[in-house]
Amino acid sequence: MNYVSVENLTKSYGVKVLFENISFHVNEGDKIAIVAKNGSGKSTLLKILMGKEIADSGTVNINKDIQVVLFDQEIEFDSDLTIDEFMMTLDSAPIQALKNYHQSLLSTDYDFIEKALAEMEIHKAWDLENDMKQILSQLKITDLEAKMGNLSGGQIKRVALAKLLTETRAEHRHTLLIMDEPTNHLDVEMVEWLESYLSKAKITLILVTHDRYFLDAVCGIIWEMEDKNLYFHNGSYATYLENKMIREDNMNSTIDKANNLYRKELEWMRRQPKARTTKSKSRIDDFYETEKVAKTDTRKESLELDFEMKRLGNKILELKDISKSYGDKLLLKDFSYQFQRGEKVGIVGKNGAGKSTLLNIIQGLEPKDSGEIETGETIKFGYFSQKGLKYKEDERVIDFIKEISENFPLANGRTISASQFLRLFLFDDQTQYSPISKLSGGEKRRLHLMYILYQNPNFLIFDEPTNDLDLPTLTVLENFLLNFQGSLIIVSHDRYFMDRIVDHILAFEGEGRIRDFTGNFSEYREVKSREDALEKNAGSKPEPVKEIVAVPEVQQPASQKRKMSFKEQRELETIEKVMPELEQQRAKIIDQLNNETDYEKVSKLSAELEVISEKLEEYEMRWLELQEI
């Protein structure tokens, strides 16, 4: 079933063309990720599909039998509403039926009660309230009477996500779900839950995300927006990168050929008399087309990282017995750590665990309750926080960077200009001379990052640097950090980013405990998941498994093949009876796992599956031994 058909779509803002004559189709079951640098028009395209923006030209045909639902980065809500009231503001017939049913419970009007019951049947709304509460519970939203205005940014994101997922369940029509950076401000557990939910759900999805693990797990189609065009890739993020490289190589080859032809045709143009024949007019037209291709700029400036960083001394940063509490909530308890030169440390933990507090304490931005901090004399911190960029409304991008310095120092006394450094971080010449106020949210985030790096610190502290950054910028940042010679602390929920950059984890595990783990983020998660599963399994009572005591085998001479004893015959009969039961239990748990999205239940089921699988393997080995007698 075709959901959306778009033909020759064009959209500009002033002289800037976002995309030109792009066409595409969305069919039922498609799960599509859009990849592009900030400012290319991703969010604008989504708003056009939602009917919130109007294209300059082209057609957008949306199937009348589907609804289009948007999960936007900017969440609108009434601060005075409770979570429960906010959830019930859903504009759908099943929700309205549910609200009418609740009112009917307090009514003595028989006709109203009968009508409310009929609406519940018509819109299949009986299970909707349970679905809503289940989704809220899975997203760790339990106090439904809390005011929306009192929630943190992460909590608001989760409530809005619960509302969206409830809406897709409530409406029994076909739904196109559009999600713009849904993982921003969610901790890893919530990201993994959402990833599992969307990958298993039978939905049609268009997704904008910077999280490459999330993208690969959920989507099988990638749309690439670049140079006003739209390119299509079937497969993973790695496939997209490979296809992109091939396309750019082919384009460079075409440009080289055009350059050779251009030089020859240019000589002919210079020799041409003013009076031209029709034949020469055609050749002149071809010349201008060749010139256009020949002058196409596909150069990708590589980031040279041999910059002149301020020297790090022997003493970097040492924390001794640091403690910090807010009221009854203990965030840090006697935490000690000595940072090394060139070390790249990742800090992970749930939202509110104290990660940002530790970063502030390290820099003296927030007082500690007790302990000591020793900072080396040569340390120059560069802090990329979540607070955003401060700038004058009419200030241009290039002037903002030049306030720090006209040039950025490289090794061996060389320098690059502020403009060159901006180009390395994907700011073209036109954007460099634009007012900062005209930049998109993602472009402002990228400029903030550049502003920190351009000050040439030797100890970088990044608090959620990947939020709102596009994938091309993330690639540039990752290459920068991989070659960074100073020390680095990163707080991030982006698993791919952390795996690529850090080799050491400080994990906030609650009640002031911080685990020092050597390895990358995925390795830590794997170890922690196994520990949690064992802990839950120890506290639970899985379905009992029948134990069979094996009879010791009496050794016989090699030349003599003994007969099976009576006890061994009974053991074989019991095994042959028990094994099918175990296999049924195993199949039942696997089926539950395939349909379960609650990560706590998934962990418990996984532990039970491991116990049964091990027991089944033991019985199979014993069965083979008995069969050989």
N, C-alpha and C positions, 0 to 999 in steps of 0.2 A: 504493500500500500504506500503510495506517495504522500508524504506529509507536506513538503515545501518544494516549490520550483521557483528558481530565481534566474532571470535572464538579463544580461547586459547591464548590471547594476553599477552606477557611478555615484560617488559622493566626495565633495570637496568642502573645505573650510577656507574661505578667502582664496589665496593663490595655491594653497596646499591641497593636492589631490590625494585622498586616502586610498581609494581603489577605483579602478576604471574598467567598465565593461566586463565585470566578473559574472560568471554563471555557475550555478550548482543545483543539486537536488538532494533532498533529505528523504530517505525511505524508512519505513517502520523497522525498528530494531537497530538502526544505525547508532553507533556510539562514537562521536566525532570530537577530536581535540583540535582547537585552533592555536597555532603557534605563530608568533610574530613579535617584533620588538615593540615596546611601548610607543604609542603615537601613530601606529600603522593603521588603526581603525578597527581593532577587534571589538571593543565595547560599542562603537558606533554601529557596526554591522549587527550586533545582537539587538540593539535598540530598534533598528529598522525592522528586524524580524518581529519584534514585539509591538510594532506600530507606534513607538515612542519617538522615532525620528523619521524624516522623509528623505528619500534618496533624490539626487539631482535628476537622474534618469534611470530607466530600466523598470522591470516588472517584478513584483513579489506576489506569488500566488500560494496561499496557505489553504490547505484542505479544510472545507467548512465543518468537517466532522471531527476535527481535533482541537484541543485547547493548547495554548502555548503558555508555559509557566516559567518565570524568570527568578533566579536566585542571584541578586545583585550584590556588589561589594558594599554599596551604601544601603543600610537597612533603616527604613522609616517606621517609627512606632510612637505611640502616645505614652509618655513617661508615667502617667498616673494609672495605666492599666496594669492589672495583675497578669502573670504569665497565662493563667487559665483564661482570662478575658481576652488577651491578645490572641491566643490560639483560636478562640471562637469568633474572631473577626474574619475568618476565612469566607471568601465570597463564593460559596458553592451550594448547590441545592441540598446535598446530604447534610452539610453543616447546619443549614437553615432548618432542615427537618429535625435534626437533633435538638436545636434550640427550642423549636416549637414543642417537641416532646417533653423537654424539661419543664416548660411553662405549663403544659397540660397536667403534669403531676400535681400542680398546685391549684388547678382549676376544678370547678364543679359544672362547667359547661360541657354537657355530654357530646354535643356536636363538634366542639373544638377538640375534645379528647379523641373522638373517632377519626376526625380529619388528620390529627397529628400522628396517630397510629398508622393510618393509611399512607401518609408521606414517608414514614420510616420504612414501610414495606416497599414502596415504589422506588425509593432511592437507596435501598439496601444499606441502611444506616445503622443497623443494630450493633454491628461490631466496630463502628467507627470510633466510639469513645475509648474502647479498649485499645484499638490500634494507636490512637493518639497518645494515651498514657504509656503504652509500651515503648513507642519511639522516644518520648521524653525521658523515660527511665534509662533507655539504652544510651542516650546522650547525657546522662548524669544530671538531669534537671528534675529535682524531686519536690521542691517547695513551690507549688503552683500558685500560692497566694503572694509570693514575692512581687514587688513592684518592678516593672520593666526599667524604670529610671534608676533603680538601685543596683542593677546588674553590671558586671564587668563586661568589657568588649567581647571576651571569649564566650561568656554566658549568653550575651545577646545573639551572637552568631549561632550558637547551638539551638537557642529557642527558635530563631528564624528558620533554621534548617529543619527542625522538627515540624514547624508549621508547613513548610514547603512539602516535605515528604508525606505529611498527613493529607495535604491537598491532592497529591498525585494518587494516593490510595482512595480518597473520598470520591473523586470524580471517576465514574466508570466509563468515561469517554477515552478515546485515544489521546495521549498527552505527549507533547514535545517539551522536554525539560531542558532549560538553558541555565547553565551555572557559570558565573564569573568569579573565579578564584575562591571556590568554596572552602579550601583548606586553610586559608589565612586565619590566624588567631585560634586555631584548633590545636590541642596538644596531640601527641603521637597516637595515643589510644583512640581518640575520637577520629583522627584521620584514617586509621586502620579500620575502624568500624564502618565509616562512610565508604571507604574503598571496597570493603567486602559487600556492603549493602548494594552499591551501584553496580558492581561487577556481576552480582547474581540476579539483580532485578531485571525483569523483562520490560525495559523502558527504551525510549528513543531519546538520545541525549546529545546536546552540543555543549562542550566544556572548554573553558579557558582556565588553564592552570600552569604554574611554574614547577609543580611537584612531579618529577619525571617518573618516580616509582608509581605514584598514583595514576599518572597518565597511562603508563604501560599496563597496569592492572585493570583499568576500566575501559579504555578506548582501543579500537582496532583500526580506526581511520584518523589520519592527521591532515588538516588543512593548513597550509603555510601561506601567510600573507606577507608578500615582499615586493617592493618596487611597483606598487599599485596593482599587482596581479595576485591570483589565487592558484596555488599548486596543490595537487592531491597526492597523498601517499597512503597506501594500504600496508598496515603492519605496525611495528614498534617505533619508539623514538630513535633507536639505532638505525632502523631502515630509512626513516626520514632523513637523518644526517647523511647517510650514504647516498641517497637519491639527490639530495641537495648538492653534495660535492660533485657528483657526476654532471649535474646540470650546469654548475658553475664552470667545470672544466670544459664542457662542450661550448659554453658561451664564450669563454676566453679563446678557444680555438677559432670560433666564428669571427671574433673581433680581430684576431691576428690576420685572418684571411682578408677581412674587410679593410684593414690598414694597408695591406699590400696593394689591393685594388684601388684604394682611395688615393694613394700616392701617384699611381699611373693616371687615374682619371683627373686628378688635380692638374697634372701637366697638360692634358688635353683641354681642360676647361680654360686654362690660361692662354692657349693658342687659338681658341675659338673666336671667329669674327662675330661682330654684333648681329649680323643677319643670320638667322638660324633656320634650318629646314625642320620639317616635322620629325624626321628621323633623329636629328641632333637634340631636338626638344625632349624626346623620349629618353635619350641618353643622359641629358641634364637632370631629368627627374630621378633617374636611377642613381646618378651621382649623389644627389642630396640624401637619398635613402641609405646609400653606402656610408656617407659621411656620418649620418646619425648613429649607425651601428659602430663605426670605427671609433667614435668619440664616447661610446658608452664606458662609464667608469665602474669597473667591477673589482677594483683593488680593495683588499681587506687588509688594513694595517695591522700587523701583528704587534703584540704588546711586548716591547723589549723591557725586561725586568732587571737589568743590571744597573739599577739606580743607586744613587749615593745616599744610603741610609745613615742616619746618625749612629755612631758606634755604640754597641752594647757593652757595658762593663761586666766585671765578674759577678756582681750582685744584680739580679734581675728583679724578682719580687718574691717575698716570703711572707706567708700568713702563719701566725702562731696562735693556736687555741682561740679562734674567732667564734664568738657566740652572738646570736641576735634573736630577739623575740618581739612579737607584737601582741601585747596582752598575754593571753594564754596560749597563743600560737607560737610554737618553737620552730624557727626556720634554720638556724645554724647552732650546732652544739660542739664546741671545742674543735673546730675545724682547722687543720694545719695542712699547708701545702707549699712546696718550694718550686717555683716556675724556672724552667731552664731556657737557655738561649735557643731560639729556633723552634721551641715546642709549640705544637698546634693542639690545643685542648678544646674539646667539646663539652658543653654543660647541658644536661638534659634533665627532665622532670616534668611533673604535671604543672598546669597553670596555677599560680599562687604558691608554689613550693618554696620560692625565695631566690630564684635564679637571678632576676634583675636586681634584687637587693644585694646579693653578693657582688655584682659588678659595680654597683654604686659605692659599696663599702671599700672595695679595692682602690677606687679613684678618689676617695675622701668626699664623695658627694652625699654620703649618709653615714651617721655615726654607728659604730658597733657597740654592743653592750659590754664586751670584754675581749681581751686578746691584743695581739700586737701585729702591726704590718710594717715590714721593712721594704722600701722601694729604692732601687738603684739610682744613683745620681744622674746617670745618663738616660734614664727612661723617659720617653716622650709618648704619652698615650694618645691614641686616636680612637674616639668613642663614637660608634654608629648606633644611636638609640632609636626607639620607636616614636619619639616625640615629633619628628619631622623637621623640615628646614625653615629657618628664619631668614627672610629676605625683604627687600623693598619692592613694592608692587610693580614699579616701572623699571626695575633693574634688569639689564640684559644678562643672559647666561654667561657670555664671555667676560663681561665686566665683573661679575660676581666671583669668578675664579681668579681673575687678575688681581683682585684685592689682596689675595694671599701672596702671589708672585707672578711676574711676567713669564717665568720659565721654571721648568721642573728639572732638578739635577739628576743626571745619569752618571755612571761610573766613568773614570778616566777624564773627568772634567767636562764631559759633554752635557748638553741640555736639550730639552724639547720645549717648544712654546706651549702656552696655555691652550691655544687652539688645537695643536697636535694632540695634546693629552685628552682634550674633549673628544676628538675624533676617535681615539682609541676606545673610548667608552660610548661610541655610537651616536655622538651628537654631530650631525652634519653642519655644514657652514650656515645654512639657512636657519637652523634651530639655534645655533650659537648666538645669533644676533637678534633672537626673539626675546620678548620680555618673559621673565620666569613665570609670571602670572598666567601666561598663555599655555604653559606646558600641561600635559596630562598628569594625573596623579602618579603614574608609574615613572614618567620622565622626571618629575620632581624628586622622587625617591632615588633615581639613578644619579641625579645631580648632587643630592645630599651625600651619597656614597663617594662620588668623585671629590667632593669638597673635603671629606675626611682624608682620603688617600693622597690628595695633592699637597697636604700639609706635611707629608713625608714623616709619619710617626714610625717608631721602631717597636711599639707594642700596641697591637690592634685589639680592640674589644668590640665585638659585633653582637648586638641584641636583635635577633630575628631579622637579619639582613635580607632574606629572600622574599619577605612579604612584599607584594606589589611589583617585584622586579620581573621582567620578562626573561624568557629562556636565553636569548642571545646575550643579554647583559650578564646573566648568571654564568654563562660559559666564559666570558671575559674575566669576570671576578674570580672564578675558580682558577683560571690560569695564573692570574695575578697572585693569589694566595698560595698556590702550590710552589711558587718560586720565591715567595716572601721570606727573607732571611731573618726577620725579627720574630718576636713571640706573638702568639695569637690565642685569643679566647673567643669562642663562638657559642652563643645560645641560639639554637634553631630547632624547629620541628621538621625541617626538610631533610628526610632520610638520605636521599641521593647526595645532596650537598655535603652533609656531614660525613658520609662514607668516603667521599672523594677527598675531603680536606683533612679531617682530624685523624689522629692515630692514638688518642688518649681520651677517656671519658671520665668526667666527674658527674655522677648521677645522684640527684636529689631523690631520696627514697622515703621521705616523710619523717616527722618527729626529730628533725635536725640532723638526720643521718645523711652523709654524702659518701657514696662508694667511689673509690679510686680504681678504675678499670682500664687495663692496658688493652687496646684494640679499637676497632672502629665501632660505629653506632649499631650496625646490624648485628655484629658479633655480641655486643652487650645485650641487645634486645633478645637474641636467641637464648643466651644464658639466663636472662631474667625470666623469660617465658617458661623455660624448663623448671626453674625454681618455683615459680608461681603455681605451675601445674602440679608439681609434687606436693606443695603445701596444701593446695585445695583438695588434692586426692587423699592426703593424710587425714584431712578433717571431714571428708565425706565417706559415705558407705556405698560403694558401687555394688551393682548386682553381684551376688555371691557366685563364685566360680567353684565348681566341684573339684576337690583335690583328689588326686589318685596317687597312692604311695606305690612307687615302683618296687618290685621284688628284686633283690640282688641276684645277679646272674652267677650261677655256679660255673666256674671255669672247667672246660672239658678239653681233652687232648685234641689237637688240631685235626687229626685224621678221623675223629669221631663226631658225627653230626647228631647232637642230642635231640630228644623230643621236648616239646613244650610242656611244662608242668601244668597241673590243674590251676594253680594260682595265676600263672601267666596267661592261661586261656581265659580265665575270668577277667584279668586285667585288660586283655585285648578286646573282649566283648564290651567292657565298660567304656574303654576309649572310643570304640566305634559308635557307641550310643551318645557319648558326651560331645564328641567333635562336631556333629551337626548342630547341636544346641549352641555351642560356642560360635559357630559360623553364623547362625541366625542372629545371635546377640551382636556380633561384629557388624553384620549387614545392617541391622537396625540402627546402630550408633552411627555408621557411615551415612545412612539416609538422613538421620537427624542433623548431622554436621552439615550436609549439603543444603539443608533448608533453614539452618539456624544463623541468625545475625547478631545475637547477644554474645559479646565476646567473653563474658564470664561463663555462660553456659557452654560456649565452644571450648574453653579451657578445661572445664570439668569433663565434658564428653571426650576430649582428646586424651585425657589421663586414663579414663575408663577403657578407651580403645587400645591404649598402649598395654594395659594390664592383660586384657583379653587376648590381644595378638601374641604377646609373649607366651601366655599359657597354651594357646593353640599351637604355637610353634613347638613347644616342649612335647605336647601330645603327639604331634605329627612325627617328630623324631623317634619317640618311643614306639609308635605304631610301626614305623619302618624297621626298627630293631626286632620287634616281635615277629614281623612278617618274615624276616630272614631266618628265624630259628626252624 
